[in-house]
């Protein structure tokens, strides 16, 4: 997996579903966001993964640039006829998703267990 620097997400396979957990508490830094984006896109473009859960357990803050990467990721997964789910988003971050109507775009579940149900 080409990461271009430090790994910013932890990857775990649960059956045929890939769970990607963000390592950083705050996803703000442009360089970091670039790396995260590349690592996420690589799951689809390089590894050909179709079922992906993004786990936000550790994340306390997301910048709008990070949201942009998530939108691109969603397009990539849908383009590959796959499925993307998000889980464990804190209420204050969820609010940002709600304001920007991204809660309608993404399939958001309460926790990883719920995200893996019926995938």
DAJO-V438482 format. One record per pair of residues at least 24 apart in sequence whose C-alpha atoms are under 7 Angstrom apart, sorted by the first residue. I is the first residue (numbers start at 1). GAP is how many residues later the second one is. D is the distance in Angstrom with one decimal. If there is no record, write none. Layout:
I_GAP_D / I_GAP_D
//
This chain:
3_32_6.8 / 3_35_7.0 / 3_36_5.9 / 4_31_6.7 / 8_28_5.8 / 9_27_6.9 / 17_34_5.0 / 17_35_5.8 / 18_33_6.1 / 18_34_4.8 / 18_35_6.2 / 19_33_5.9 / 19_34_4.7 / 19_35_6.0 / 19_36_6.8 / 20_33_6.1 / 20_34_4.9 / 20_35_5.9 / 21_33_5.9 / 21_34_4.6 / 21_35_6.3 / 22_33_6.5 / 22_34_6.0 / 22_36_6.5 / 22_37_6.8 / 23_35_6.4 / 24_34_6.6 / 24_35_6.2 / 25_33_5.3 / 25_34_4.3 / 25_35_5.1 / 25_36_6.6 / 26_33_6.0 / 26_34_5.7 / 26_35_4.6 / 26_36_6.1 / 27_34_6.0 / 27_35_4.9 / 27_36_6.2 / 27_39_6.7 / 28_34_6.2 / 28_35_5.2 / 33_33_5.9 / 37_32_5.6 / 40_33_7.0 / 41_32_6.2 / 44_33_6.5 / 50_27_6.6 / 50_30_6.9 / 50_32_4.2 / 50_33_6.1 / 51_31_5.7 / 51_32_5.0 / 51_33_6.1 / 52_31_6.3 / 52_32_4.9 / 52_33_6.4 / 53_31_5.8 / 53_32_4.7 / 53_33_5.6 / 53_62_6.8 / 54_31_6.2 / 54_32_4.7 / 54_33_6.3 / 55_31_6.1 / 55_32_5.1 / 55_33_6.0 / 55_57_6.8 / 56_31_6.1 / 56_32_5.2 / 56_33_5.3 / 57_31_5.1 / 57_32_6.5 / 61_32_6.8 / 85_30_6.4 / 87_24_5.0 / 87_25_5.9 / 87_28_6.3 / 88_24_6.9
//
